[in-house]
Amino acid sequence: MPDSILNDLKQELLKKEEYDKVKLSKIKRLKNMLTAQSVNNSEIYAALFNEYEYYKFDSAFVYGTKLLNFSISQGNRVLVNQSKIKLASLLLHAGLFKETFDYLKEINTSDLDIKTRYDFYCLRSGAYSNLSIYNNDTNFSPEYVKKAISNLDSAIALCKPNSFELRFMRGNKRVISGQTEQPPKEFREILEQDTISLHYRARILTAMAAFYLKEKDHDERVRLLAESAICDIRSSTKETLATLLLAEELFYQGDLQNAYLFIQHSRDDAGFYGNRLRKLKIESILPEIATQINLSTQRQKDRMFNYLLYTSLITIIISLVLSMIFIQLKKLKVKEQIIEDKNNELEDINRHILTTNEKLREYATVTEKYIGFFFDLISGYIIKLDKQKKSVERKIMTGRYKDALDTLNEINIKKERKLLFNTFDQVFISIFPNFVEVLNSMLPPNDRIWPKSPELLTTELRIFALIRLGITDTDSIAKILEYSVNTIYIYKMRIKAKSTLSAEAFDHAIMNVKAV
């Protein structure tokens, strides 16, 4: 299901210009009507504002301002308030919270009719809700959510029974208050019973996606957001959240290519519309997705390289075996050749035995030194802990609790960890004294890594030191050095990328550093 709807969305993305041409044609007709003397310009301003509201912020603001000025010049308080609500709503779309609230403060609700008052409370609820999401602060966001819900309740009180507005507001209230455990029945009723525009359908589908945040609901969330994005494209809506949320969902599920495609379109829409706040958010996410795509591409290249390498090796081995069989069949009667072949095999075995013995000697040296290292280290910690335990016990027994606490605070974990790494470096360099020189010999002169005194190893060198000891699992290395897996992976890839050797040759050279 997700693949099918995502393919549909990609097809719709290719038609964006066609839909925009229809939108612009309608806008052009409205602008031409402004020249007619018999037409009420306020109605044209309002129509142009509505066309631009979710299409382009700057143009919508121009006609919203013209509508407001016209209303003021006519002394029409109803139209003035409606114009201010339209402008406040527009400013909210663009992420201009202060300006939104400035307009709302100018409106006296006692001057509003029921429909305009409903729009006012809906807008103020949306402003507080978006402000809570933008701040994302435990001190202020809960209060904004309360105000958003309070305004929603005021809007609900103005709704007619069984109306679209009532269902829509109740559904929004569940989203804002976080009551999304049960299915979104209010929104489903709207889709099944009410005739709504493509824009409202997109808004409802996006809101419904908030009810499907669990891992098991991934496919349904993707379907809702993709369908919402399709509706936005068909209605030429540029102020849209669906493609951004869809890109985030796909990114977290590992679908990097589609995530990158959709977030680029989301960025383009935000830039075209003029929503600076959303564009900043997208720009903060986009590099992370691009980085993951690069890493994924590199891993695919590595796998392909390994596959080709193994295939080549197998082909070579098969060719050699066939050649040997052919030669043996032709020279069965040549005993000297057979003896020579056997001698060659024995030499290979002897070389293999010598290599194995060398590695066993090396493993014995590493094991012996590191066992002694950890034994001394642990013994030292036991003695140190015993002294501190006795010291604390004496101070507690004599009622010197502050002194006991001071004694405990003397334990400096950061210092102990630094000491642990320093001791590890000393033991490692004593076993592999030429490790740093060998690693640097594989790097260009400007990229070589030389530890600054008194350090023996840097973080990068320590990563490959652990690999030389046989700890090749990135997760294990990350836990030992207390870094994230991504950080370890980036360190490794950065060094290998700078190396004058291939990645495989580099790894081989590291593992062949000799122990003394």
C-alpha positions as CSV (number, residue, x, y, z in Angstrom):
1,M,0.0,0.0,0.0
2,P,2.7,2.7,0.9
3,D,4.6,2.0,-2.3
4,S,1.5,2.4,-4.4
5,I,0.4,5.7,-2.8
6,L,4.0,7.0,-2.9
7,N,4.1,6.3,-6.6
8,D,0.9,8.2,-7.1
9,L,2.3,11.1,-5.2
10,K,5.4,11.1,-7.4
11,Q,3.2,11.2,-10.5
12,E,1.3,14.2,-9.0
13,L,4.6,16.0,-8.3
14,L,5.3,15.9,-12.0
15,K,2.0,17.7,-12.7
16,K,2.5,20.6,-10.2
17,E,3.1,23.1,-13.0
18,E,-0.2,22.1,-14.7
19,Y,-2.2,22.6,-11.5
20,D,-0.4,25.9,-10.9
21,K,-1.3,27.2,-14.4
22,V,-5.0,26.7,-13.5
23,K,-4.5,28.6,-10.3
24,L,-2.7,31.5,-12.0
25,S,-5.3,31.6,-14.8
26,K,-8.0,32.1,-12.2
27,I,-5.9,34.8,-10.4
28,K,-5.4,36.6,-13.7
29,R,-9.1,36.7,-14.4
30,L,-9.8,38.2,-11.0
31,K,-7.1,40.8,-11.5
32,N,-8.6,41.8,-14.8
33,M,-12.0,42.3,-13.1
34,L,-10.4,45.0,-10.9
35,T,-10.4,47.3,-13.9
36,A,-14.2,47.1,-14.3
37,Q,-16.0,50.1,-12.8
38,S,-19.2,48.2,-11.9
39,V,-17.5,45.6,-9.7
40,N,-17.2,45.9,-6.0
41,N,-13.4,45.9,-5.4
42,S,-13.7,44.6,-1.9
43,E,-15.1,41.3,-3.2
44,I,-12.3,41.0,-5.7
45,Y,-9.7,41.8,-3.0
46,A,-11.2,39.1,-0.8
47,A,-11.3,36.6,-3.7
48,L,-7.7,37.3,-4.6
49,F,-6.7,37.0,-1.0
50,N,-8.4,33.6,-0.8
51,E,-6.6,32.4,-4.0
52,Y,-3.2,33.6,-2.6
53,E,-3.7,32.7,1.0
54,Y,-2.1,29.2,0.8
55,Y,-0.3,29.9,-2.5
56,K,2.0,32.9,-1.9
57,F,2.3,34.9,1.3
58,D,3.5,38.2,-0.1
59,S,0.7,38.5,-2.7
60,A,-1.9,37.4,-0.2
61,F,-0.6,40.1,2.3
62,V,-0.9,42.8,-0.4
63,Y,-4.6,42.0,-1.2
64,G,-5.4,41.4,2.5
65,T,-4.0,44.9,3.3
66,K,-6.0,46.4,0.4
67,L,-9.1,44.8,1.7
68,L,-8.5,46.1,5.2
69,N,-7.8,49.7,4.0
70,F,-10.9,49.6,1.8
71,S,-13.0,48.4,4.8
72,I,-11.6,51.2,7.0
73,S,-12.3,53.8,4.3
74,Q,-15.9,52.5,4.1
75,G,-16.3,52.6,7.9
76,N,-17.5,49.0,7.8
77,R,-16.6,47.5,11.2
78,V,-17.8,44.0,10.3
79,L,-15.6,44.0,7.2
80,V,-12.7,45.5,9.1
81,N,-12.7,42.8,11.7
82,Q,-13.0,40.1,9.0
83,S,-10.1,41.6,7.2
84,K,-8.0,41.6,10.3
85,I,-8.8,38.0,11.0
86,K,-7.8,37.1,7.4
87,L,-4.5,38.9,7.8
88,A,-3.8,37.4,11.2
89,S,-4.5,33.9,9.8
90,L,-2.1,34.7,6.9
91,L,0.7,35.8,9.3
92,L,0.2,32.6,11.3
93,H,0.8,30.6,8.1
94,A,4.1,32.3,7.6
95,G,5.2,31.7,11.3
96,L,4.9,35.4,12.3
97,F,3.5,34.8,15.8
98,K,3.9,38.3,17.3
99,E,2.2,40.0,14.3
100,T,-0.6,37.4,14.4
101,F,-1.3,38.2,18.1
102,D,-1.0,41.9,17.4
103,Y,-3.9,41.8,15.0
104,L,-6.0,39.5,17.3
105,K,-5.6,42.0,20.1
106,E,-7.2,44.7,18.0
107,I,-10.4,42.7,17.6
108,N,-13.3,43.1,20.0
109,T,-15.3,39.8,20.0
110,S,-18.5,41.7,21.0
111,D,-18.5,43.3,17.6
112,L,-18.4,40.0,15.7
113,D,-21.2,38.0,14.3
114,I,-21.3,34.2,15.1
115,K,-19.5,33.1,11.9
116,T,-16.7,35.7,12.4
117,R,-16.5,35.0,16.1
118,Y,-16.1,31.3,15.3
119,D,-13.3,32.1,12.8
120,F,-11.6,34.3,15.5
121,Y,-11.6,31.5,18.2
122,C,-10.3,29.0,15.6
123,L,-7.5,31.3,14.6
124,R,-6.5,32.1,18.2
125,S,-6.5,28.4,19.1
126,G,-4.3,27.6,16.1
127,A,-1.9,30.4,17.1
128,Y,-1.5,29.1,20.6
129,S,-1.2,25.5,19.4
130,N,1.5,26.4,16.8
131,L,3.3,28.6,19.4
132,S,3.5,25.6,21.8
133,I,4.9,23.4,19.1
134,Y,7.5,26.1,18.1
135,N,8.6,26.8,21.7
136,N,8.6,23.1,22.7
137,D,9.4,24.1,26.2
138,T,8.1,22.3,29.4
139,N,7.6,25.6,31.2
140,F,5.6,27.5,28.6
141,S,4.1,25.0,26.1
142,P,1.6,23.4,28.5
143,E,0.1,26.9,29.2
144,Y,-0.2,27.6,25.4
145,V,-1.9,24.2,24.9
146,K,-4.4,25.1,27.6
147,K,-5.2,28.4,25.9
148,A,-5.5,26.7,22.5
149,I,-8.0,24.2,24.0
150,S,-9.9,27.0,25.8
151,N,-10.3,28.9,22.5
152,L,-11.4,25.6,20.8
153,D,-14.1,25.2,23.4
154,S,-15.3,28.7,22.7
155,A,-15.4,27.9,18.9
156,I,-17.2,24.6,19.6
157,A,-19.9,26.4,21.7
158,L,-20.8,28.4,18.5
159,C,-21.1,25.4,16.2
160,K,-24.5,23.9,15.1
161,P,-25.2,20.3,16.1
162,N,-24.0,17.7,13.7
163,S,-22.2,20.3,11.5
164,F,-18.9,20.1,9.7
165,E,-17.5,22.8,12.0
166,L,-18.4,20.9,15.2
167,R,-16.8,17.6,14.0
168,F,-13.8,19.5,12.7
169,M,-13.2,21.3,16.0
170,R,-13.7,18.2,18.2
171,G,-11.2,16.4,16.1
172,N,-8.7,19.2,16.4
173,K,-9.2,19.3,20.1
174,R,-8.3,15.6,20.4
175,V,-5.1,16.3,18.4
176,I,-4.0,19.4,20.4
177,S,-4.8,17.7,23.8
178,G,-3.0,14.5,22.8
179,Q,-6.1,12.3,23.0
180,T,-5.1,10.2,20.0
181,E,-5.3,6.7,21.3
182,Q,-8.7,6.0,19.8
183,P,-9.4,6.2,16.1
184,P,-10.2,9.7,14.7
185,K,-14.0,9.1,14.3
186,E,-14.8,12.9,13.9
187,F,-12.5,13.3,10.9
188,R,-13.7,10.0,9.4
189,E,-17.3,11.2,9.6
190,I,-16.3,14.4,7.8
191,L,-14.7,12.5,4.9
192,E,-17.7,10.1,4.7
193,Q,-20.5,12.6,5.1
194,D,-19.4,16.1,4.2
195,T,-18.6,17.7,0.8
196,I,-15.3,19.5,1.3
197,S,-12.6,21.2,-0.8
198,L,-9.3,19.5,-1.6
199,H,-7.6,21.9,0.8
200,Y,-9.8,21.0,3.7
201,R,-9.4,17.3,2.8
202,A,-5.6,17.7,3.0
203,R,-5.9,19.4,6.4
204,I,-8.1,16.6,7.7
205,L,-5.9,13.8,6.4
206,T,-2.8,15.5,8.0
207,A,-4.6,15.9,11.3
208,M,-5.7,12.2,11.1
209,A,-2.0,11.2,10.8
210,A,-1.5,12.4,14.4
211,F,-3.5,9.4,15.5
212,Y,-1.1,6.9,13.9
213,L,2.3,7.6,15.5
214,K,3.0,4.0,16.7
215,E,5.4,1.7,14.8
216,K,2.7,-0.7,13.8
217,D,0.7,2.2,12.3
218,H,3.5,3.3,9.9
219,D,1.8,2.2,6.7
220,E,-1.5,4.0,7.6
221,R,0.4,7.2,8.6
222,V,2.3,7.2,5.3
223,R,-0.9,6.6,3.4
224,L,-2.7,9.6,5.1
225,L,0.2,12.0,4.6
226,A,0.8,11.0,1.0
227,E,-2.9,11.4,0.2
228,S,-2.9,14.8,1.9
229,A,0.1,15.8,-0.1
230,I,-1.7,14.8,-3.3
231,C,-4.6,17.0,-2.4
232,D,-2.3,19.9,-1.7
233,I,-0.6,19.5,-5.1
234,R,-4.0,19.4,-6.9
235,S,-5.2,22.5,-5.1
236,S,-1.8,24.3,-5.7
237,T,-1.3,24.7,-1.9
238,K,2.2,25.7,-1.1
239,E,1.7,26.3,2.6
240,T,1.6,22.6,3.4
241,L,2.8,20.4,6.2
242,A,2.1,17.0,4.7
243,T,5.2,16.5,2.6
244,L,7.5,17.5,5.5
245,L,5.8,15.1,7.9
246,L,5.9,12.4,5.3
247,A,9.6,13.0,4.6
248,E,10.3,12.8,8.4
249,E,8.3,9.5,8.7
250,L,10.1,7.9,5.8
251,F,13.5,9.1,7.0
252,Y,13.0,7.5,10.5
253,Q,11.9,4.2,8.8
254,G,15.0,4.2,6.6
255,D,13.5,5.1,3.2
256,L,16.1,7.7,2.5
257,Q,15.6,8.2,-1.2
258,N,11.9,9.0,-0.9
259,A,12.5,11.1,2.2
260,Y,15.1,13.2,0.4
261,L,12.8,13.7,-2.6
262,F,9.8,14.8,-0.6
263,I,11.7,17.1,1.8
264,Q,13.2,18.9,-1.2
265,H,9.7,19.5,-2.6
266,S,8.6,20.7,0.9
267,R,11.6,23.1,1.0
268,D,10.7,24.4,-2.4
269,D,7.1,25.0,-1.4
270,A,8.1,26.7,1.8
271,G,10.5,29.0,-0.1
272,F,7.9,29.8,-2.8
273,Y,5.2,30.5,-0.3
274,G,7.5,32.6,2.0
275,N,7.2,30.5,5.2
276,R,10.6,31.3,6.7
277,L,10.1,29.4,9.9
278,R,9.2,26.1,8.1
279,K,12.1,26.6,5.6
280,L,14.5,26.9,8.5
281,K,13.2,23.7,10.1
282,I,13.5,21.9,6.7
283,E,17.0,23.2,6.2
284,S,18.0,21.7,9.6
285,I,16.7,18.3,8.6
286,L,17.8,18.2,5.0
287,P,21.6,17.8,5.7
288,E,21.0,14.9,8.1
289,I,19.0,13.1,5.4
290,A,21.7,13.8,2.8
291,T,24.4,12.5,5.1
292,Q,22.5,9.3,5.7
293,I,22.0,8.9,1.9
294,N,25.8,9.4,1.4
295,L,26.6,6.8,4.0
296,S,24.0,4.4,2.6
297,T,25.5,4.9,-0.9
298,Q,29.0,4.3,0.4
299,R,27.9,1.1,2.1
300,Q,26.3,-0.1,-1.1
301,K,29.5,0.7,-3.0
302,D,31.5,-1.2,-0.4
303,R,29.1,-4.2,-0.7
304,M,29.4,-4.1,-4.5
305,F,33.1,-3.9,-4.3
306,N,33.3,-6.9,-1.9
307,Y,30.9,-8.8,-4.1
308,L,33.0,-8.1,-7.2
309,L,36.2,-8.9,-5.3
310,Y,34.8,-12.2,-4.0
311,T,33.5,-13.1,-7.5
312,S,36.9,-12.4,-9.0
313,L,38.6,-14.4,-6.4
314,I,36.3,-17.4,-6.9
315,T,36.7,-17.1,-10.7
316,I,40.5,-17.1,-10.2
317,I,40.4,-20.0,-7.8
318,I,38.2,-22.1,-10.2
319,S,40.4,-21.2,-13.1
320,L,43.5,-22.3,-11.1
321,V,41.9,-25.5,-10.0
322,L,40.9,-26.4,-13.6
323,S,44.3,-25.5,-14.9
324,M,45.9,-27.7,-12.2
325,I,43.6,-30.6,-13.1
326,F,44.5,-30.2,-16.8
327,I,48.2,-30.1,-16.1
328,Q,48.0,-33.1,-13.8
329,L,46.2,-35.1,-16.4
330,K,48.8,-34.3,-19.0
331,K,51.7,-35.0,-16.8
332,L,50.6,-38.1,-14.8
333,K,53.7,-39.9,-16.0
334,V,56.1,-37.2,-15.0
335,K,56.9,-38.2,-11.4
336,E,59.3,-35.5,-10.9
337,Q,56.7,-32.9,-11.5
338,I,54.4,-34.6,-8.9
339,I,57.2,-34.6,-6.3
340,E,57.9,-30.9,-7.1
341,D,54.2,-30.1,-6.7
342,K,54.2,-31.9,-3.3
343,N,57.3,-30.0,-2.2
344,N,55.6,-26.8,-3.2
345,E,52.6,-27.7,-1.1
346,L,54.8,-28.6,1.9
347,E,56.5,-25.2,1.6
348,D,53.1,-23.5,1.6
349,I,52.1,-25.5,4.7
350,N,55.4,-24.5,6.4
351,R,54.8,-20.9,5.6
352,H,51.3,-21.1,6.9
353,I,52.6,-22.8,10.1
354,L,55.2,-20.1,10.5
355,T,52.5,-17.4,10.0
356,T,50.2,-19.1,12.5
357,N,53.0,-19.4,15.1
358,E,53.8,-15.8,14.6
359,K,50.2,-14.8,15.2
360,L,49.9,-17.1,18.3
361,R,53.1,-15.5,19.7
362,E,51.5,-12.1,19.1
363,Y,48.2,-13.1,20.7
364,A,50.1,-14.5,23.7
365,T,52.0,-11.2,24.1
366,V,48.8,-9.1,23.8
367,T,46.9,-11.4,26.1
368,E,49.6,-11.5,28.7
369,K,50.2,-7.7,28.8
370,Y,46.5,-6.8,28.8
371,I,45.6,-9.4,31.5
372,G,48.4,-7.9,33.6
373,F,47.1,-4.4,32.8
374,F,43.6,-5.1,33.8
375,F,44.6,-7.1,36.9
376,D,46.8,-4.2,38.2
377,L,44.0,-1.7,37.2
378,I,41.2,-3.6,39.0
379,S,43.4,-4.3,42.0
380,G,44.2,-0.6,42.2
381,Y,40.5,0.3,42.1
382,I,39.6,-2.3,44.7
383,I,42.3,-0.9,47.1
384,K,41.2,2.7,46.4
385,L,37.5,1.8,46.9
386,D,38.3,0.0,50.1
387,K,40.2,3.0,51.5
388,Q,37.4,5.3,50.6
389,K,34.8,2.9,52.0
390,K,36.6,2.8,55.3
391,S,37.1,6.6,55.3
392,V,33.4,7.2,54.6
393,E,32.3,4.6,57.3
394,R,34.5,6.4,59.9
395,K,33.1,9.8,59.1
396,I,29.5,8.6,59.1
397,M,30.0,6.8,62.4
398,T,31.4,10.0,63.9
399,G,28.5,12.1,62.4
400,R,30.7,13.9,59.9
401,Y,28.3,13.5,57.1
402,K,29.5,16.5,55.1
403,D,33.0,15.2,55.2
404,A,31.7,11.8,54.1
405,L,29.9,13.4,51.1
406,D,33.1,15.4,50.3
407,T,35.1,12.2,50.3
408,L,32.6,10.6,47.8
409,N,32.8,13.7,45.6
410,E,36.5,13.2,45.4
411,I,35.8,10.4,43.0
412,N,36.4,12.0,39.6
413,I,34.9,9.7,37.0
414,K,36.2,11.9,34.1
415,K,39.7,11.7,35.5
416,E,39.5,8.0,36.0
417,R,38.3,7.4,32.5
418,K,41.1,9.6,31.1
419,L,43.6,7.6,33.3
420,L,42.1,4.3,31.9
421,F,42.5,5.5,28.3
422,N,46.1,6.7,29.0
423,T,47.0,3.3,30.6
424,F,45.4,1.5,27.6
425,D,47.5,3.7,25.2
426,Q,50.7,3.0,27.1
427,V,50.1,-0.8,27.0
428,F,49.1,-0.8,23.4
429,I,52.1,1.3,22.3
430,S,54.4,-1.0,24.3
431,I,53.0,-3.9,22.2
432,F,52.8,-2.1,18.9
433,P,55.4,0.7,19.1
434,N,55.3,1.5,15.4
435,F,51.5,1.5,15.1
436,V,51.2,5.3,14.7
437,E,54.0,5.5,12.1
438,V,52.5,2.6,10.1
439,L,49.0,4.2,10.1
440,N,50.4,7.7,9.1
441,S,52.4,6.1,6.3
442,M,49.1,5.3,4.6
443,L,47.9,9.0,4.8
444,P,49.0,12.1,2.8
445,P,51.5,14.2,4.7
446,N,49.0,17.0,5.4
447,D,46.5,14.5,6.9
448,R,48.7,12.6,9.2
449,I,47.7,12.3,12.8
450,W,50.4,12.9,15.4
451,P,49.3,12.9,19.1
452,K,50.2,15.9,21.1
453,S,52.3,15.3,24.2
454,P,51.6,13.8,26.7
455,E,49.0,11.9,24.6
456,L,50.1,8.6,23.0
457,L,46.9,8.1,20.9
458,T,44.2,10.4,19.6
459,T,40.5,9.3,19.4
460,E,41.0,8.3,15.7
461,L,44.1,6.3,16.5
462,R,42.4,4.7,19.5
463,I,39.6,3.4,17.2
464,F,42.0,1.7,14.9
465,A,44.0,0.4,17.9
466,L,40.9,-1.4,19.1
467,I,40.4,-2.8,15.6
468,R,44.0,-4.0,15.6
469,L,43.2,-5.9,18.9
470,G,40.3,-7.6,17.1
471,I,37.4,-5.4,18.3
472,T,35.9,-4.7,14.9
473,D,32.2,-4.2,15.9
474,T,31.4,-0.5,15.6
475,D,28.8,-0.8,18.4
476,S,31.4,-2.3,20.8
477,I,34.0,0.4,20.0
478,A,31.3,3.1,20.5
479,K,30.5,1.7,24.0
480,I,34.2,1.4,25.0
481,L,35.1,5.0,23.9
482,E,31.6,6.4,24.9
483,Y,30.8,7.8,21.5
484,S,27.7,7.3,19.3
485,V,27.9,4.5,16.6
486,N,27.5,7.2,13.9
487,T,30.4,9.2,15.3
488,I,32.7,6.1,15.3
489,Y,31.5,5.3,11.7
490,I,32.3,8.8,10.5
491,Y,35.7,8.8,12.2
492,K,36.6,5.5,10.4
493,M,35.2,6.6,7.0
494,R,37.0,10.0,7.2
495,I,40.4,8.3,7.8
496,K,39.8,5.7,5.1
497,A,38.7,8.3,2.7
498,K,42.0,10.2,3.2
499,S,44.1,7.1,2.9
500,T,46.3,6.5,-0.2
501,L,45.2,2.9,-0.1
502,S,41.9,1.2,-0.8
503,A,39.6,0.6,2.2
504,E,40.4,-3.1,2.2
505,A,44.2,-2.6,1.8
506,F,44.0,-0.1,4.6
507,D,42.3,-2.6,6.9
508,H,44.8,-5.3,5.9
509,A,47.7,-3.1,6.7
510,I,46.3,-2.2,10.1
511,M,45.8,-5.9,11.0
512,N,49.4,-6.6,9.9
513,V,51.1,-4.1,12.3
514,K,53.6,-6.3,14.1
515,A,53.8,-6.7,17.9
516,V,57.2,-6.7,19.6
